[in-house]
Amino acid sequence: MVFKWLKIWHYGLLALLFCFWVGGFSAQAADWQQQPCVAALSESQILSVEQVKYGAQPISQQQFAAAVLRTFSGRFAAANAALGLTFDGATEVDQLLEAALGEATHGPRPILRSQALTVLATGAALPYQVHATRLLESTFRDSSLIPVQGREGVAAALAQGMIPMGANHTGSKPRLNPNRSTSYGMAANFLCAAHPDPAITAMVPERIPLKDFTPAAIPQTEIRGVWLTNVDSQVLFSRDRLASGLKQLAKLNFNTVYPTVWNWGYTLYPSAVARRTFGYKQGLYPDVDNTGARDEVLEAAQGDRDMLLELINLARPLGLRVVPWFEFGFMVPADSALALAHPDWLTQRADGSTIKAEGIHNRAWLNPFHADVQQFMLDMVSELAANYPIDGFQVDDHFGLPAAYGYDSYTVNLYRQEHSGQPPPADIYDPEWTRWRADKITDVMRRLFETLKQRRPDAIMSVSPNPHEFAYKQFLQDWDTWVGRGYVEELIIQLYRSDLGRFVWEMGRAPAQAARRHIPTAIGVLSGLRERPVSMDWIQDQVAAVRDRSYAGVSFFFYESLWWSDTETREQRQQSLHQLFPNKVPAPRV
């Protein structure tokens, strides 16, 4: 009997506590829904509170993204249009989540605090920060817990004063608790603090302030490279120019040069492979004026000069690594000696065409699936590694194939053999067709890597591609797989951007981050083009952003453009570069 009464008393107490609990949260819900911030958002139909029982209830990724888009109507779309970005999501909410969270997108799940701020920064098109990592470290005690995918957005929101001061934000360095779920109440505060209407932002008066910070220190190892090309550049055309240029780079504490040795359908070193394949041992002068012919007078003036050997002999005493570079990869001028000698080596679009125009120049593409083309490339690499004491070898974004190509008879027959007689899909972006071609190119990359290592084991295999999503879809270049399989020992991702947001956003993408954890991964920076000089301020910001995010260094495209400017003298630009690289450091190795 005593036990029975104790049991009744126990359940009665639980029921009473439950009533207080429900009543307490109901009152809390009423208070929360009546806050001016929430009322304003509700009236604007930005954040629905009809189904919210209390302010601590988590809000999902989809719900918060939708609220952000309603708060900043049109900004996300306008920013994407300006930057040339497109996303595959079925709705704008899906696209915003993909842009902000990438692989962490799981729409119905509660959105974490760092994710919410990233979605907010992306949807509101907030300016990203050069020194995002240092800014976060100086502000939050738990900055190390902020996921890589969320660091840019949190820093952008912080810099704009859009992170409200919460109850847990105490002391000189508050905690963000970035991996906790975002409640409806916190989401409302985020939206009000960032709202474009000053009357609504005033409803959240206390914000986490910016702290003073020190920029990233100069690394003890760092890739400091520059590409040497023969287009809009004179540096490769004489020993004197080479000597002067390399001395200048060494004086400015660069440590790596990437000279082109395969460009515009010719080698830039005396090549027995090239001579037996299409009749010319080398060609230093590209047909930039589109005359359709080699400049035999200039070529003859070079005599028996071996530009690459000269460069190596000049660079070594200066402490510069020499990593020859196949600038054209599988691309050739449509009227080049190679294309004319081996028309069967050229691949085609579905309509049978071979030419792809680049300005006034017509290009064709060697078929990377053709056994003879593959052997030609491997023979050139073998020749280079056997005959020259190179520190490495590099291919770039042209060691792939535009997605529209691959419909030549050779490739179609090869595809049929492996697909029970079925022809390739007409859709150039068909997933299986893309994967099949990309895998074939990956196998060529494997053979190229093995050839280099057989001839010169200590030489590094370097790759300089576009960001992976673009490289894979548009050029069948699956460099993420190349890295994963060990075929790449140095990666330099080309980020030729004029916008800081796009520049740092690309650095945060998953393939780049994965590569950075395994091999030295640097960023290719555009230092200028003939009619588009780049300011040294922007170059310095990019280098600072790269260092802030702990990438392995930079390489500039290209040598001559380092000195081009409408507003700065050559001496001023050299002084700025010396400030970036005040001391000598070695390049990192795997």
Sequence and secondary structure as in RCSB ss.txt:
>XXXX:A:sequence
MVFKWLKIWHYGLLALLFCFWVGGFSAQAADWQQQPCVAALSESQILSVEQVKYGAQPISQQQFAAAVLRTFSGR
FAAANAALGLTFDGATEVDQLLEAALGEATHGPRPILRSQALTVLATGAALPYQVHATRLLESTFRDSSLIPVQG
REGVAAALAQGMIPMGANHTGSKPRLNPNRSTSYGMAANFLCAAHPDPAITAMVPERIPLKDFTPAAIPQTEIRG
VWLTNVDSQVLFSRDRLASGLKQLAKLNFNTVYPTVWNWGYTLYPSAVARRTFGYKQGLYPDVDNTGARDEVLEA
AQGDRDMLLELINLARPLGLRVVPWFEFGFMVPADSALALAHPDWLTQRADGSTIKAEGIHNRAWLNPFHADVQQ
FMLDMVSELAANYPIDGFQVDDHFGLPAAYGYDSYTVNLYRQEHSGQPPPADIYDPEWTRWRADKITDVMRRLFE
TLKQRRPDAIMSVSPNPHEFAYKQFLQDWDTWVGRGYVEELIIQLYRSDLGRFVWEMGRAPAQAARRHIPTAIGV
LSGLRERPVSMDWIQDQVAAVRDRSYAGVSFFFYESLWWSDTETREQRQQSLHQLFPNKVPAPRV
>XXXX:A:secstr
 HHHHHHHHHHHHHHHHHHHHHHHHHHHHHHHHTSHHHHHHHHTTSS  TT SSTTSB BHHHHHHHHHHHTTTH
HHHHHHHHT     SSHHHHHHHHHHGGG  TTSB BHHHHHHHHHHHTT    TTHHHHHHHH TTGGGS HHH
HHHHHHHHHTT SB  TT  SSS    TTSB BHHHHHHHHHHH SSHHHHTTS  B            SS EEE
EEE SSS  TTS HHHHHHHHHHHHHTT  EEEEEEEETTEESS  HHHHHHHS S   S  TT  SS  HHHHH
HHTT  HHHHHHHHHGGGT EE  EESSTTEEETTSHHHHH GGGB   TTS   EEETTEEEEEB TTSHHHHH
HHHHHHHHHHHHS  SEEEEETTSS  TT   SHHHHHHHHHHTTT    S TT HHHHHHHHHHHHHHHHHHHH
HHHHH TTSEEEEE   HHHHHHHH   HHHHHHTT  SEEEEE   S HHHHHHHHTSHHHHHHHTTS EEEEE
E EETTEE  HHHHHHHHHHHHHTT  EEEEE TGGGG  SSS HHHHHHHHHHHS S       
